[in-house]
Amino acid sequence: MKMMDRMTYSGIKIPTMILGTYKHKNFASLKKITKTCIDCGIIGFDTAPSYQTEKILGKVLRECLSELQKKRQEIFIATKIDAWQMQDTNGIVIGYVDKVLKEMNLDYLDQLLIHWPIPEYFEKTWENLICIHKSGKAKVIGVSNVRERHLLKLMNCRMIPMVVQNERHPLRTDDNTLKFCKRNNIVYEAYSPVAQMNEGIRNSEVLQELSIKYNRSIGQIIMRWHLDTGSIPVFMTKKSGRIKEYSTINEFQLNFEDISVISSLNIDYKIFLESEGCPGF
């Protein structure tokens, strides 16, 4: 394996890179990508009910572990609680957790997140996640798509979030949330880490120059930037070549000046609009 498969963040062992399964609804293609990931030392896999990939991912992982002669504890499986599940149960979501464990043929989840901070159910759902964590059904619990004000609401609960997963990339560095997480020993995960390689990323002279300087692709430069600034990239791809490319980012590091230059690209650009995902955000 080229990558270190896990690192310890604030006492929590979480992979340094996680594959997102959003849009991965084809069994054969997901299995191919998953096998490539495990072969390359990328052992984290992220899903959600709204992705409609939980069941298929469970089957893919069972087959891959069997064929590669790996054990369940050698991989990291993450899913989420969606808004409709919070609303449907008034925040008591344990039934949905039991259901997904059964569908994925798992005894436990490595990570369970609240997908959106729906105001009416956010704190109630968080208290239920604490119970789920204490029962052993989810080793790591946290929240997604939040800002500092949402996290402050949870700071007086029995347990604060262990993980925050937000949209983060060079066009949206999410500095305030990242700093808050660092101050409070919360692991930060970054989804859409390369901003879907949009024009602002692809055509950036800064990133093109760094690509030449380090003899690495723009994607590799950005993924390294995430690790060097303290966030774990949760990425999505259907290309095996991209997996192999990303698996080598531990072979180099960016210097401080180049990290700062990449961070200066921030324009607070958002791909996933909060008003659509979370009314009342």
Secondary structure, DSSP 8 states (H G I E B T S, - for coil): --S-S-EEETTEEE-SSEEE-TT---HHHHHHHHHHHHHTT--EEE--GGGT-HHHHHHHHHHHHHHHT--GGGSEEEEEE-HHHHHHHTT--HHHHHHHHHHHT-S-EEEEEESS--TTTHHHHHHHHHHHHHTTSEEEEEEES--HHHHHHHTTSSS--SEEEEE-BTTB--HHHHHHHHHTT-EEEEESTTGGG-HHHHT-HHHHHHHHHHT--HHHHHHHHHHHHT-EEEE--S-HHHHHHHTTGGG----HHHHHHHHTT-----SS-HHHHSTT-
